[in-house]
Amino acid sequence: MTKEAVEEAKTALREIFPETPLQLNEHLSRRYGADIWLKREDLSPVRSYKIRGAFNFFRKAMAGGARGRTFVCASAGNHAQGFAFVCRHFQVPGIIFMPVTTPQQKIDKTRMFGGEFITIRLIGDIFDQCYSAAHAYVEETGGVMVPPFDHPDIIEGQATVAAEIMEQLPEGVRPDMVIVPVGGGGLAAGVTGYLGDPVPDEGFVLVEPQGAPSLRRSLEEGRPVRLPKVDNFVDGAAVARIGDLNFEALKRFRPDQVLLAPENAICVTITEMLNIEGLVLEPAGALSLTALEMLGADGLKGKTVVAVVTGGNFDFERLPDVKERAMRHAGLKKYFILRLAQRPGALRDFLNLLGPEDDIARFEYLKKSARNFGSILIGIETKDPENFKGLLQRFEAADLGYQDITENEILANLII
């Protein structure tokens, strides 16, 4: 990848959409005592940066003689939508393989972008089955597989984000820090490769979901590593194995330059940016802003920071879960299993232990047949995390048997 090639790709992109804005965010800048610039990839036509790599891949493939062939991809998210948009732009046929479990909202949105030029095939319950079916189709028909991140033309297309950043910063301003989310690594490889001259390696902060640390583990091992298990909550960046080409481009970074953002902390970012800034972020799109909180004012004060906001394809049906996880992370909501005596007045005695800012959000008997005691699942919300310290002290003083299961992943998933 050369800067000249990236500039050419950036110019070509203007066929389908103008540059996404680079905005100085006053709210975040005041919080951290820094100049925080947000590169708003959530404002692309498909609400993510993925359209860049797809467009560049198609452009080069057709220049190389691929026009007339069918393009193929496997995706249930942003890659599929970027792929579909580009198929319609170039008026070439495309087939998108999606798992059967893909939400209808994502299927409908992808079909809207691609129109008559795409066909969606629902195959398999998980992505790996869908991906295998796409590859088999390509081998059988001679189609053109469009990978989501591990290809030179995809990386080159994603690097146009960096080219735009350097054009959009005020004259004479250069970033001290650039924060880039990592999933498969195409965006990070492109941005760090393009900005390698004005920004030293120490100036890059890469961020992955805590439940999908493929780059961090690979850097620790010195080779690409496949994770045995991935938390899919941050679905736009939950990748089990970093791309080979992308690892080669990123292996110069230290493992501690890759921050691992807890999924519940990402939920705090999503709810805060929605409530304060009116900014709709998908979980992957909130990664770089969650990294700001992890770095804190001590690590950011006085710096010029560019954070890439990668996407805003958020399904609002997920909002109750996001709010729940955000409150738990902030210490404003906890779940307990109580051992409550089965006698008249026992519930009233328990209620008297609650403070003036404590509110019961969930109450459910787990076992109603005990003769002397019963188990109760209770969720309590409060306005200040410190309130729980006093509540637990009152539990102890009343000799109330309880178990805090807020952070017990197995129990929480089973009964909350």
N, C-alpha and C positions, 0 to 999 in steps of 0.2 A: 504494500500500500504506500503510495506516494502522496504528498500534499497536492501535487498537480492533479492526480486522479480524483482525489476527494473534492477538489474545487470544481472539477468537471462534473462530478456527480451532483454536487450542490446546485450548479447552474441548471442541470437537466431537471432536477426536482421541481424547479419553478414552473414546469409544465402543469403540475397537478395541485400545488398549494404554495402559498407564500411562506417565508420563514416563520417558525413559531416564535413567540415573543420571549425575550429575556427581561424579567421584571425584578426591580429592586423591591423586596418585600419589607415594608416598614414595620409591621408587627414583629417579625422574626428578627429584624435588624436591631430593634430596640431591646428585645429580650436578651440577645447575646452580645450586645455592644459591638456589633460588626456590620459590615455591608453584606447582606445575604441576598444574592441574586438567584432567582428561580428560572430555569430553562423549562418552559411550559410545553412539554411534548404531549400533554393531555389536551392541547388545543389543535392538534393535527386533525385532518379530516376523519381519521378513524380513532381519534382520542388516544393514540399511543405512537411511539417512535417507530414501531415495526414497519410502517409503510415505507420508510426510507430504504431499509435493506431489501425489501421485496421489490421496490421500484428499480433499484440499481441492478439487482439480479436479472430481472426481466429485460431491462434495457440492454444489458451486455449479452444475455443469451440470444436475444433476437438479432442483435448485430452480428452474432456468430453463426446465424443460420437456423435458429430454433423456431422461427415463425412457421406456423402450420402444424407444429406439434402441440400436444396437450400438456399443460403444466399441472403439477400435482403437489399437494402439501398435506401434512397431517397436523392438525391443531384444533383445539377447542377454545381458543382465546384470541389474543391480539394478532398473532401471526396470521391466523385464518382471515381476519378482517382486513389486514393490510394486503394480503394476497388477493382477496376478492376485489378490493378496490382497484388494484393494479390490473387485474384481468379485464375489468370493464374499461379501464382507461385505454389499454392497448387493443381491446376487442379481440382477445385470444381466449380459447376455451381453457377452463381450469376445473379440476376435481379436488374437492376438499374432503379428506377423511376425518371424521369426528367420532369420538366414542358415543355409544348409544346413550350414555348417562349425561351428555351435554345438556345444560339447561336450554329450554326452548327459546328464551330471550336471546341467547348467544347465537343460536341457529338462525333466528329471524333477522338479527342484525347483520350477520355475515351475508345472508341471502340478499338483504337490502343493498349492501355495498356492491355485490357482484352482479346482481340482476340475472339476465338471461345467459350470461357468459360463464356461470359457474354451476356445477352440480355438487350437491352435498351428499356424501354417503356416510351413514351411521353404522359403524362396525366396532364390535368389541365393547366390553364394559370398562376397560382401562386404556390409557393412552398407548401403552406398549403394544397392545393388540392392534390398535388402530394404525400405529406407525408401521408395524410389520405388514399390514394389509396394503398400505400406500406404497411401500417399497416393492411388494410383490406385483402390484399393478404396473408400476414403472418398468419392471423387468419384463413383464409380459407384453406390454404395448409400446415400449420405446418412448414413454413420456419423459418429461423433464421434472425431476424432483427439486423442489425449492426448499432447502433446509431452513430451519428457524434461526440459526445463529452460527453454525460452524462452516463458514464458506468465505473465501476472500472477498467476493462481491457483496455479500451481506455485511461483513465488517466494514468495508469501504463505504457502503451506504449509511451505516450507523455513524460513521465518523463525521458525516456532514453536520451532526449536532454540534461537534466541537468547532467546526469551521464557522458556523453561524455565531456561536458564542464569542469568538474572537472578533468578529465583525461588529457585534452588537454592544460590546462593552464600551463605555465612554473612552474617548481618545486618551491614551497614556495610562489607562488602567489595565492591570494584569492580575489575574486571580492568584491569591496566595494559597488557596485550597480549592480543589474540585472534588465534589462528592458524587460518585457514580454507583448506582445499583448494579448488582450482578445476578443474573440467572444462568443462562448458558454462556454468557461472557462476550457476546458479539458487540454490544454497546460499549462495554468497558474496554475491550481490545481496540475498538475504533477510536474512542475518545482519548484514551491514554496514548495511543500511537500518534495521533495528530497533534496533541498538545505537549508532546515530549520535549520540545524546545523551550517554549515560554514557561512551562510549569515543570519544576524538577520532580523526580519520583516521590520525594518526601511530601510534596504538595497534594498528592492524590489520596483520597480516602475511598475505599471500596466497601460496599455494604451488602450483605446477604441476609436472608431470613435465618433466624437461629435454627429453625427446623430443617434447613436445606443448605448447609455450609459446604457446598461442593468445592468452591475455589479455596476456601480456608483449609480444608482437609488436604486438598491436592498440593498446596504450597507447603504444608507441613511435611508431606510425604515426598515432595520433589517430583511428583508425577501425577497425571490425572487419576483420580480415585472415584470409583462409583460408590455412592452412599447406599448402604443396605436398606435404609428407611428414610422417607422424606415426609415432612409435614406439608400438606398441600394447601394450607390456609392462604398463603401468599402465592396464589396459583400462577401469577405472571412471572414468578422468579423461583418457583420450587422445582429445581432441576437436580436430578440425581448425579449427573456427571458433567463437568465443565467440558466445553468443546475442545478438541485437541489443538486446533489452530489458535483458539483463544487462550488456552493455557500457555502455549509458547509465547504469546504476546504479553502475558501477565506474570510469567514466572519470575520476573525480576523484582517483584514486590515481596515484602516481608509478610508473613502470616498475620502479624499484628496490625498491618494496614487494612485488613479486612475486618470490619466490624460486623458482629452478628446481632441483628436487631430482634428482640423477642417479639413474637407474634402479638402478644397482648399490648406491648408498648406501641406497636404499629397501629393498633386500634385506637389508642389514645390520640395519636397524630391524626388519624382519619376524622374522628369526632371533633377534635379541636379546630382543625382547618375548615371543616364544614360549618361549625357554629360561629367561628370568629371571622373567617375570610370568605365564607361561601364557596370554598374550593372543594370540588368533588374529586376524591382520589380513590383509586383502587388500592388494595394492599401493597402491590409492588410499587405503585406510584408514590406511596408514602415512605418508602425505605430511606431515601436520602434525607427527608425531613426528620425522621426518627433518629438518624445518625447525628443530626444537630443536637438533639437532646442528650444523646450519649456522650458527645464531645463536651457539651456544656460551655458556659461563658468563659471558663478558664482556658479552654482550648481554642476559642474562637475570637475572643475580644481583640478588636482592632484590625481584624483581617478582612480581606475581600474574598468572599466565599461564593462559589457557584455550585448550586445543588440541582441536579437533573431530576425533574419530575417526569417519570417515564410514562404514566398513563392514568386515565380517569374513567375507565370502563368499569364502573361500580354498579353492581346489582343491588338495588335498594331493599330487596328481600333479605339481604344479609345484614341490614342495619341493626336489628335487635341483637343479633349475636355480637356484632362489633361493639355496640354500646355496653353489653354485658361484660365482654372481655376487657374493655377499657376501664370500667369501674373496678373490676377485680384488680387490674394492674395498678390503678391509682390508690388502692387500699380503701375504696369507698364502699365495697360490697364484699361480704363474706358469707360462706355457707357452713352450717354446723349440723351435726347429728347430735341431738340432745337425748339424754336418758331422763324422761320425765315421769314422776310418780303418778300412778293411776288412782287419784283421789280427788274429791271435790276441792276446788280452790287451787290446785297445782298450777293450772295454766295462768290464773290471775297472779299468783306469786311470781311466775316467770316474767309476765308482762311488766310487773313492777320493777324488774331489774333493768329494763331498757331506759336509755337516756332520752332527753327531750328532742334530740336530733336523729334518733334511731327509728327506722321504719321497717316493718316486716314486709318483704317482697315475695316471700314464698313460705308456705306452711303446709306440711303434708305428713300424715301419719305413715310410717313405714311398716309398723307392726301393731295391730290392734288387739291381739289376743293375749298379750302378757297379763298376768294376774296383778302384779305389783308395779311394774314399770312398762312404759312404752317408748319406742324410738320415734323421734320426730326429725324430719328434714326441715330446716328453717334457713331462709335467706334473709339477711339483714343489710339494709342500705343505710348509710349515714353521710353527713356533710363534711366530716373531717376525719381522716384516718386515725388521729389520736383518740377519737371517741371509743375505738375498739379496745384500747388498753384499759380504760376504766370499766368497760363492759365485761371483759374477761376477768378482771379483778373481782367484780361483783359475782360472776359465775363461781369463782373459786370460793369466795366468802360464803356463798349460799350452798356450798358443797354440791353444785349441780354438775352431773356428769355430762361431758360434751367432747366432741371431736371436731376440730377445724378441718374441713375437707376442701377448702377453697383451692389449694394448690395440689391436691391429690388427683392427678390426671385420670387414673383408672376409675376411682369412685365418682369423680365429677362427671366423666363421660357416661357413666352408667345410670346415674340417678338425677343429675341436675337437668 
